[in-house]
Amino acid sequence: MKKWLLTVLFGSALVLGACGGGGDDGATDDSADNGSNGTEESADEGGGTVDSAAAEEIYQSNCATCHGADLSGGAGADLTSVGADHSSDEIKDIITNGTDGGMPAFGSQLSEGDIQTLASWLAQKK
């Protein structure tokens, strides 16, 4: 009985921790240091730039648990070439609203700016 209870508690902690997070108010300042560290890349769509360091930080904090630290998947889909299948706007919609296939919605956990940064960065993965 103790093993079963411990297993349920541990499993619950993993599930709740896997798709949660975000909540670091002010952790990413979109107006800070725009490019002096060399981490901005040209975005294929929209002609803007993507702050790769900020996008990777957002990804590691909110997505890597399910999608893998290297985007290779796991509990979530493989994202190594997600940009070949989805546009930045489609990725933004998926992040914001989730999917029926198990991707939770992050629209209430991430700011609009963080979602756009992440979607633009992922759209470059082809």
C-alpha positions in Angstrom: 0.0 0.0 0.0 2.8 2.4 0.8 4.6 1.7 -2.5 1.3 2.4 -4.4 0.8 5.7 -2.5 4.4 6.7 -3.1 4.1 5.8 -6.8 0.9 7.9 -7.2 2.3 10.9 -5.4 5.6 10.7 -7.4 3.7 10.3 -10.7 1.4 13.2 -9.9 4.3 15.4 -9.1 5.9 14.5 -12.4 2.8 15.2 -14.4 2.1 18.5 -12.7 5.7 19.7 -13.0 6.0 18.6 -16.6 3.5 21.0 -18.2 3.5 23.8 -15.7 6.0 26.5 -15.2 6.1 29.8 -16.9 5.0 32.2 -14.1 8.4 34.1 -13.8 6.9 37.5 -14.1 9.5 39.8 -15.6 12.0 37.0 -16.2 12.2 38.0 -19.9 12.5 41.7 -20.8 11.7 42.0 -24.5 13.2 45.5 -24.5 16.6 44.4 -23.1 19.8 44.3 -25.1 18.6 43.8 -28.6 21.5 42.0 -30.3 24.7 43.1 -28.7 25.4 39.5 -27.6 25.0 38.2 -31.2 22.0 36.0 -30.4 19.5 37.5 -32.8 18.7 35.7 -36.0 16.7 36.8 -39.0 13.3 35.4 -39.0 12.1 33.7 -42.3 8.6 35.1 -41.9 7.8 38.7 -41.3 11.4 40.0 -41.9 12.0 40.5 -38.1 14.6 39.1 -35.9 14.4 36.4 -33.2 16.4 36.6 -30.0 17.6 33.0 -29.9 18.9 33.2 -26.3 15.5 34.4 -25.0 13.6 31.8 -27.1 15.8 29.0 -25.8 15.3 30.2 -22.2 11.5 30.2 -22.7 11.7 26.8 -24.3 13.8 25.3 -21.6 11.6 26.7 -18.8 8.3 25.7 -20.4 8.6 23.1 -23.1 11.7 21.0 -22.7 10.2 18.7 -20.0 7.8 17.2 -22.7 9.6 18.0 -25.9 13.1 17.3 -24.8 16.1 19.6 -24.1 17.2 19.1 -27.7 13.7 19.3 -29.3 13.8 15.6 -30.1 10.5 14.8 -28.3 9.6 12.5 -25.5 6.2 12.9 -23.9 5.6 15.6 -26.5 6.2 15.8 -30.2 9.6 16.0 -31.9 10.1 19.7 -32.7 13.5 19.5 -34.5 11.8 20.3 -37.9 8.5 21.8 -36.8 9.1 24.8 -39.1 8.9 22.6 -42.1 5.3 21.6 -41.3 4.0 24.8 -39.5 4.3 28.5 -40.0 5.1 30.9 -37.1 1.4 31.8 -36.9 0.3 28.2 -36.7 2.9 27.4 -34.0 1.8 30.5 -32.1 -1.8 29.2 -32.2 -0.8 25.8 -31.0 1.2 27.2 -28.1 -1.6 29.6 -27.1 -4.6 27.2 -27.5 -3.0 23.7 -27.2 -4.2 20.8 -29.3 -6.7 17.9 -28.8 -3.7 15.5 -29.0 -2.4 16.4 -25.5 -0.6 19.7 -26.0 -1.8 22.0 -23.2 -2.6 25.6 -23.8 0.0 28.0 -22.6 -1.9 31.2 -23.5 -2.5 32.0 -19.8 1.0 31.0 -18.6 3.2 32.8 -21.2 3.1 36.5 -22.3 2.1 37.3 -25.9 5.7 38.4 -26.5 7.1 35.2 -25.1 4.8 33.1 -27.3 5.7 35.1 -30.4 9.4 34.8 -29.6 9.1 31.1 -29.1 6.9 30.6 -32.2 9.3 32.5 -34.5 12.3 30.6 -33.2 10.5 27.2 -33.7 9.4 28.2 -37.2 13.1 28.4 -38.1 13.6 24.8 -37.3 13.3 23.1 -40.7 
